């Protein structure tokens, strides 16, 4: 039996190694347009073909003589195990948010006199965006300012007289009260006048101008602008409370924004300290790197959170596992007798976490074990096998 497999393997090696080497030589000769080398290679190819035909004839003859013995062996593929990193993720849906996406409303009643920006403009914090007609407030301020200046002069004069023990205390107190009252009234008017100027509360882009020049605006009415800053966006998602002990700030996440075909790796940046009693979930926040383009607020995000990692795990494919009648799991390991022949051993196992078609093995398998893959589900314990492919 052993000589049969030896001849087969030798012939296959000659075919694959020889053709591969010859292919390289032929390609090189073609590139160099080397006619003499091509003639030599043609002769070499013919010699190889003759050798392979002879070997194939011998193999076919041997296989024909020992056909009954070959029929007793199951053909399988196998894989030799080694330790690797096993990551488990759970999937959630989130959405892109930004704290700097606001509607700007008027704080003063009047006609929208002038708009100084247009949609799409980049503006700086404090920049004047629009002006509301003050309805004569500036004239009123000028009048009150004049009265305040007079009250101040009267107060300062009365104060000096009082300090020099001239005049009555009541005159001093009246002058002081008049001045402070005028000053307070003037300050209130200045604050009201400031509300007629609509300024940017932060740097960003004028995304939308909602109200036109000439319209009457008022507090609590229609917004005038939408201002957006896309430089500090993040993804917000709600996590079920049973994952509370599995994740923390810094936990790795994989993000997919399918609408714009973008994927990137990030981490949990913030975790809420409050669990929503209605759905038993808590909020987490994941900041989006600045180099991710085309991101807009309210985009849907697929959030994959890495809740478990084993850096030295034995990992196998789910499809090689079999479940017994009592609910336990088994697979077949191969005890090799030579390079291609072995015996299948029914091996009980204990599994850990499952993810993406892969399983973490906790007990039953170890590094360097060989497990059956294709054909393994039809094996019997102690059955003889031929391993056609062994993955390392």
Backbone torsions as a table, in degrees:
resi	resn	phi	psi	omega
1	UNK	NA	-40.5	-174.5
2	UNK	-62.8	-39.0	-178.3
3	UNK	-65.0	-27.6	179.9
4	UNK	-63.4	-48.7	-177.8
5	UNK	-69.2	-33.4	178.6
6	UNK	-63.1	-46.7	179.7
7	UNK	-63.4	-42.8	-179.3
8	UNK	-61.0	-46.7	-178.0
9	UNK	-64.5	-42.0	179.4
10	UNK	-60.1	-46.1	-177.9
11	UNK	-63.6	-40.7	179.6
12	UNK	-65.6	-38.6	177.6
13	UNK	-63.9	-39.8	179.4
14	UNK	-63.5	-40.2	-178.6
15	UNK	-66.0	-51.2	-174.5
16	UNK	-69.9	-48.5	-177.5
17	UNK	-68.0	-43.4	-177.9
18	UNK	-63.6	-47.6	-177.6
19	UNK	-65.6	-33.9	-179.2
20	UNK	-67.8	-43.7	179.2
21	UNK	-66.5	-44.2	179.9
22	UNK	-63.9	-37.3	178.7
23	UNK	-60.8	-43.4	178.1
24	UNK	-61.6	-43.2	-179.4
25	UNK	-65.1	-42.2	-179.1
26	UNK	-64.2	-45.7	179.2
27	UNK	-59.7	-40.1	179.8
28	UNK	-66.0	-42.7	180.0
29	UNK	-65.9	-37.8	178.2
30	UNK	-65.2	-42.9	179.8
31	UNK	-61.8	-37.6	-177.8
32	UNK	-88.6	-3.8	-177.9
33	UNK	54.5	44.2	-176.6
34	UNK	-93.6	97.2	-175.4
35	UNK	-65.7	-42.0	-178.0
36	UNK	-62.6	-42.1	179.9
37	UNK	-66.3	-37.1	177.9
38	UNK	-64.3	-37.1	177.2
39	UNK	-65.3	-42.1	178.7
40	UNK	-63.0	-42.5	-179.9
41	UNK	-65.0	-34.5	178.1
42	UNK	-61.8	-42.3	178.4
43	UNK	-64.9	-40.2	180.0
44	UNK	-64.8	-40.5	179.9
45	UNK	-63.3	-41.9	179.3
46	UNK	-62.3	-41.1	179.4
47	UNK	-64.6	-41.5	178.3
48	UNK	-63.1	-41.9	-179.8
49	UNK	-61.1	-40.5	-179.3
50	UNK	-66.0	-40.6	179.6
51	UNK	-65.0	-44.0	-178.5
52	UNK	-66.0	-37.4	177.8
53	UNK	-63.3	-39.6	179.1
54	UNK	-65.3	-46.6	-179.7
55	UNK	-63.4	-41.0	-179.3
56	UNK	-62.7	-38.6	178.9
57	UNK	-63.1	-41.5	179.0
58	UNK	-65.0	-41.6	-179.0
59	UNK	-64.6	-44.8	-179.4
60	UNK	-60.9	-38.7	179.7
61	UNK	-65.9	-44.2	-179.6
62	UNK	-65.0	-41.7	-179.8
63	UNK	-64.4	-36.8	-179.8
64	UNK	-66.5	-38.6	-179.6
65	UNK	-68.8	-30.5	-172.7
66	UNK	-116.9	33.0	-174.3
67	UNK	-62.9	-40.1	-178.2
68	UNK	-62.9	-37.1	179.9
69	UNK	-67.6	-41.4	179.9
70	UNK	-64.2	-34.2	-177.5
71	UNK	-64.4	-18.2	-179.2
72	UNK	-84.2	-4.3	-177.2
73	UNK	-107.8	134.8	175.6
74	UNK	-85.3	137.0	178.1
75	UNK	-92.3	125.5	-178.9
76	UNK	-140.0	165.1	164.7
77	UNK	-108.1	157.3	-175.7
78	UNK	-144.6	167.7	-179.6
79	UNK	-140.0	134.3	175.7
80	UNK	-89.2	128.9	-172.5
81	UNK	-81.4	146.9	171.3
82	UNK	-144.9	158.1	-178.8
83	UNK	-72.7	142.3	-179.6
84	UNK	-150.3	170.9	179.2
85	UNK	-83.7	127.2	176.8
86	UNK	-109.1	122.6	177.4
87	UNK	-114.3	133.4	175.3
88	UNK	-113.0	136.5	-179.5
89	UNK	-126.4	153.2	166.2
90	UNK	-122.6	149.5	-169.5
91	UNK	-106.2	138.4	176.8
92	UNK	-137.3	164.7	173.4
93	UNK	-109.7	133.2	177.9
94	UNK	-130.8	-177.0	177.6
95	UNK	-140.9	151.2	-179.6
96	UNK	-77.5	132.3	-179.1
97	UNK	-131.6	162.8	169.2
98	UNK	-147.4	139.9	177.6
99	UNK	-76.0	-11.7	-177.6
100	UNK	-111.4	64.9	177.1
101	UNK	-142.9	91.2	-170.0
102	UNK	-131.1	158.1	168.5
103	UNK	-96.6	132.9	-179.9
104	UNK	-100.4	120.0	-178.1
105	UNK	-105.0	153.6	176.7
106	UNK	-71.5	149.6	175.8
107	UNK	-113.8	7.8	-177.5
108	UNK	-142.9	143.3	179.6
109	UNK	-87.9	135.4	177.5
110	UNK	158.7	-174.4	179.0
111	UNK	-81.4	135.4	175.8
112	UNK	-73.7	98.4	-168.6
113	UNK	-74.7	-43.0	-173.7
114	UNK	-152.3	135.6	171.9
115	UNK	-111.2	125.5	-172.8
116	UNK	-99.2	-0.9	-177.7
117	UNK	-129.7	170.0	174.5
118	UNK	-130.6	164.4	-177.9
119	UNK	-60.1	135.9	-179.7
120	UNK	94.5	-9.6	179.7
121	UNK	-69.0	139.0	170.2
122	UNK	-86.2	130.0	-178.1
123	UNK	-126.5	154.6	178.0
124	UNK	-97.3	157.3	176.5
125	UNK	-57.8	131.1	179.8
126	UNK	87.4	-5.1	-179.1
127	UNK	-69.6	140.1	-179.9
128	UNK	-71.8	123.1	-179.2
129	UNK	-100.7	-38.5	-176.7
130	UNK	-159.9	164.5	-178.9
131	UNK	-132.4	133.1	175.8
132	UNK	-101.2	136.8	177.4
133	UNK	-59.1	129.1	-174.1
134	UNK	-82.7	-4.1	175.3
135	UNK	61.7	37.4	178.1
136	UNK	89.5	6.4	-179.4
137	UNK	-63.9	-33.9	179.9
138	UNK	-64.2	-40.2	177.6
139	UNK	-65.4	-39.5	179.2
140	UNK	-63.8	-39.1	179.2
141	UNK	-64.1	-41.7	-179.8
142	UNK	-61.5	-40.7	179.9
143	UNK	-65.8	-46.0	-179.5
144	UNK	-67.8	-33.4	179.3
145	UNK	-64.9	-39.5	178.0
146	UNK	-63.1	-45.1	179.5
147	UNK	-64.3	-36.6	-179.7
148	UNK	-66.5	-39.4	179.0
149	UNK	-63.8	-41.3	178.0
150	UNK	-64.8	-42.6	179.4
151	UNK	-63.6	-35.2	178.8
152	UNK	-66.8	-44.6	179.5
153	UNK	-62.0	-43.9	179.3
154	UNK	-62.1	-42.2	-179.7
155	UNK	-64.6	-45.5	-178.6
156	UNK	-63.6	-39.0	178.8
157	UNK	-66.8	-45.0	-179.3
158	UNK	-65.3	-32.4	178.4
159	UNK	-65.6	-42.5	179.1
160	UNK	-64.7	-40.6	179.0
161	UNK	-63.7	-41.2	179.5
162	UNK	-64.2	-39.3	178.0
163	UNK	-66.3	-28.9	178.1
164	UNK	-91.0	12.6	179.0
165	UNK	63.2	32.0	177.1
166	UNK	-113.7	137.1	-178.7
167	UNK	84.8	172.1	-176.5
168	UNK	-97.8	160.5	179.4
169	UNK	-65.4	-36.0	-178.5
170	UNK	-63.9	-35.4	176.9
171	UNK	-65.4	-40.8	178.7
172	UNK	-63.8	-46.4	-178.0
173	UNK	-66.9	-37.2	177.6
174	UNK	-64.7	-42.9	179.0
175	UNK	-63.2	-40.9	179.6
176	UNK	-65.1	-45.1	-179.5
177	UNK	-62.8	-42.9	179.5
178	UNK	-61.9	-42.1	-179.5
179	UNK	-65.9	-47.6	-178.4
180	UNK	-64.6	-37.4	178.6
181	UNK	-65.9	-43.2	178.3
182	UNK	-64.8	-40.2	-179.9
183	UNK	-64.4	-41.7	178.8
184	UNK	-64.4	-42.0	178.8
185	UNK	-62.7	-40.3	179.3
186	UNK	-64.4	-42.7	179.6
187	UNK	-63.0	-39.0	178.1
188	UNK	-63.9	-39.0	178.6
189	UNK	-67.1	-38.7	177.6
190	UNK	-61.6	-41.5	179.7
191	UNK	-64.9	-39.9	177.4
192	UNK	-64.9	-40.5	179.7
193	UNK	-64.2	-36.2	179.2
194	UNK	-62.0	-29.9	-179.2
195	UNK	-72.2	-14.2	176.7
196	UNK	-77.8	-14.2	176.6
197	UNK	-102.1	118.4	-179.5
198	UNK	-94.7	117.9	-175.9
199	UNK	-119.0	157.5	-179.0
200	UNK	-72.5	124.7	179.2
201	UNK	-74.9	-17.5	175.8
202	UNK	-156.3	166.1	177.3
203	UNK	-73.3	139.0	180.0
204	UNK	176.6	-158.8	-178.2
205	UNK	-115.6	135.4	174.6
206	UNK	-75.2	100.7	-173.8
207	UNK	-79.9	-31.8	-176.2
208	UNK	-156.3	133.5	171.3
209	UNK	-102.3	113.5	-169.2
210	UNK	-92.4	-33.2	-176.0
211	UNK	-113.8	139.2	-178.7
212	UNK	-90.1	158.4	173.1
213	UNK	-58.3	143.6	177.8
214	UNK	93.1	-14.8	179.0
215	UNK	-77.5	151.4	175.5
216	UNK	-85.2	128.0	-178.7
217	UNK	-119.7	161.1	179.9
218	UNK	-159.5	153.8	176.3
219	UNK	-57.0	135.8	-178.7
220	UNK	84.5	-2.6	179.6
221	UNK	-92.2	-146.6	-178.3
222	UNK	-70.6	143.9	175.5
223	UNK	-68.9	158.4	-179.8
224	UNK	-103.5	-41.3	-178.1
225	UNK	-135.7	156.4	160.2
226	UNK	-112.6	125.6	-179.1
227	UNK	-116.1	130.4	-175.2
228	UNK	-130.8	139.0	171.4
229	UNK	-123.3	116.4	-175.0
230	UNK	-96.7	11.4	-176.1
231	UNK	-87.2	-11.8	-177.4
232	UNK	-131.6	58.2	-178.7
233	UNK	-92.8	158.6	-179.3
234	UNK	-150.0	165.5	176.7
235	UNK	-107.6	134.2	179.7
236	UNK	-116.8	132.7	177.7
237	UNK	-146.8	154.0	179.4
238	UNK	-100.3	132.7	-176.4
239	UNK	-111.7	131.6	176.6
240	UNK	-57.9	145.8	-173.4
241	UNK	-64.0	-22.8	-179.1
242	UNK	-69.6	-10.5	175.6
243	UNK	-94.8	5.3	-173.1
244	UNK	-58.2	-39.1	-178.8
245	UNK	-85.5	-6.1	-175.7
246	UNK	-94.8	-18.8	-176.1
247	UNK	-128.8	164.6	179.3
248	UNK	-158.0	172.8	174.4
249	UNK	-60.0	128.7	-176.7
250	UNK	102.0	-10.2	178.2
251	UNK	-61.9	131.7	-178.3
252	UNK	-66.7	146.6	175.7
253	UNK	-138.6	149.7	171.4
254	UNK	-109.5	130.4	-176.5
255	UNK	-115.5	135.4	172.9
256	UNK	-124.8	124.9	173.4
257	UNK	-108.4	88.9	-169.9
258	UNK	-64.3	-32.9	-176.6
259	UNK	-61.9	-31.1	-179.8
260	UNK	-114.6	9.5	176.7
261	UNK	55.5	49.2	179.7
262	UNK	-121.9	138.4	174.3
263	UNK	-133.3	144.2	176.7
264	UNK	-159.2	161.2	177.6
265	UNK	-99.1	144.0	-179.8
266	UNK	-150.0	-159.7	178.2
267	UNK	-150.1	162.4	175.7
268	UNK	-72.9	123.6	-178.0
269	UNK	-99.2	-30.6	179.6
270	UNK	-144.6	144.5	174.5
271	UNK	-128.1	131.4	-179.7
272	UNK	-70.1	150.8	176.9
273	UNK	-95.9	7.3	-175.8
274	UNK	-119.4	130.1	174.7
275	UNK	-100.2	124.2	-179.1
276	UNK	-66.5	117.6	-177.1
277	UNK	-67.6	-18.2	-177.8
278	UNK	-76.4	-35.8	-177.9
279	UNK	-126.1	2.6	178.7
280	UNK	57.6	43.1	179.1
281	UNK	-129.0	157.5	175.2
282	UNK	-126.4	155.6	-173.3
283	UNK	-90.8	139.8	170.0
284	UNK	-124.9	153.7	-177.0
285	UNK	-125.6	135.1	-178.4
286	UNK	-128.8	115.2	-178.9
287	UNK	-75.3	143.2	-178.3
288	UNK	-93.5	128.4	178.5
289	UNK	-59.1	148.1	-177.0
290	UNK	-66.0	-21.6	-176.3
291	UNK	-83.7	0.2	176.6
292	UNK	-87.3	114.3	-172.7
293	UNK	-90.7	163.3	172.6
294	UNK	68.3	14.9	179.8
295	UNK	-80.2	134.6	179.4
296	UNK	-128.9	152.5	176.0
297	UNK	-57.5	144.0	177.2
298	UNK	77.4	5.9	170.6
299	UNK	-61.7	142.3	176.3
300	UNK	-80.1	134.8	-179.3
301	UNK	-122.1	135.9	171.1
302	UNK	-91.6	117.2	-173.6
303	UNK	-109.4	117.0	177.4
304	UNK	-107.1	112.0	-175.7
305	UNK	-101.4	127.0	-178.5
306	UNK	-80.9	96.2	-176.0
307	UNK	-93.5	-6.7	-178.4
308	UNK	-155.1	136.8	176.8
309	UNK	-140.7	130.9	172.6
310	UNK	-122.4	108.1	-174.8
311	UNK	-73.2	-13.2	-178.4
312	UNK	-132.8	61.4	-175.6
313	UNK	-99.9	151.8	166.3
314	UNK	-93.1	121.9	-172.6
315	UNK	-122.5	134.8	175.1
316	UNK	-132.6	167.0	176.3
317	UNK	-79.0	144.9	179.4
318	UNK	-59.1	-32.6	-172.0
319	UNK	-74.5	-4.9	176.4
320	UNK	-96.1	-3.9	-179.2
321	UNK	-87.4	146.3	176.9
322	UNK	-129.7	144.1	-179.3
323	UNK	-105.4	133.9	180.0
324	UNK	-85.6	176.0	-178.1
325	UNK	-64.3	-29.9	-179.2
326	UNK	-90.4	7.1	175.4
327	UNK	92.8	-5.5	177.2
328	UNK	-78.7	166.4	-176.6
329	UNK	-116.9	144.7	179.1
330	UNK	-136.7	163.6	168.7
331	UNK	-146.0	179.3	-179.2
332	UNK	-115.8	122.6	171.8
333	UNK	-97.7	156.6	-176.6
334	UNK	-114.9	123.0	173.1
335	UNK	-93.9	105.3	-173.0
336	UNK	-74.7	137.4	176.8
337	UNK	-100.5	-28.0	171.1
338	UNK	-154.7	-159.7	-174.5
339	UNK	-63.9	-24.4	-174.9
340	UNK	-133.3	-12.1	-176.1
341	UNK	-110.6	138.4	179.5
342	UNK	-155.8	-174.4	-179.5
343	UNK	-127.6	133.9	-178.7
344	UNK	-81.2	132.3	-179.5
345	UNK	-119.5	121.8	177.7
346	UNK	-70.8	120.2	-170.7
347	UNK	-123.6	114.5	174.9
348	UNK	-68.5	144.2	-179.1
349	UNK	-137.0	160.9	172.0
350	UNK	-121.9	125.3	-175.5
351	UNK	-100.0	157.0	174.5
352	UNK	-106.2	-124.5	-177.6
353	UNK	-82.7	152.3	176.5
354	UNK	-113.5	141.2	173.6
355	UNK	-160.5	129.8	172.0
356	UNK	53.4	42.7	177.2
357	UNK	82.2	1.0	-179.9
358	UNK	-113.0	150.4	-177.9
359	UNK	-129.2	136.5	174.2
360	UNK	-85.5	126.5	179.7
361	UNK	-97.4	121.6	-179.7
362	UNK	-91.9	-36.7	-178.8
363	UNK	-144.3	150.0	173.6
364	UNK	107.6	-28.9	179.4
365	UNK	-126.8	151.6	178.6
366	UNK	-139.7	172.4	-179.9
367	UNK	-60.3	140.0	179.8
368	UNK	81.0	-6.8	172.1
369	UNK	-62.7	150.4	177.0
370	UNK	-109.9	123.7	-178.9
371	UNK	-113.7	145.8	178.9
372	UNK	-74.2	141.8	176.9
373	UNK	-114.9	-104.7	-179.5
374	UNK	-63.2	128.9	-177.1
375	UNK	90.5	-8.9	-174.8
376	UNK	-71.0	-27.2	-177.4
377	UNK	-72.4	-13.8	-179.4
378	UNK	-102.6	6.5	-176.1
379	UNK	-78.5	159.9	171.3
380	UNK	-118.3	156.4	179.9
381	UNK	-61.7	134.2	178.7
382	UNK	71.7	14.7	179.6
383	UNK	-76.6	140.8	176.3
384	UNK	-75.6	140.9	-177.6
385	UNK	-136.8	155.5	169.3
386	UNK	-112.7	122.0	-180.0
387	UNK	-89.2	106.7	-178.2
388	UNK	-77.9	-32.0	177.9
389	UNK	-140.4	129.9	177.7
390	UNK	-118.9	109.9	178.3
391	UNK	-81.8	135.7	179.4
392	UNK	-93.3	NA	NA
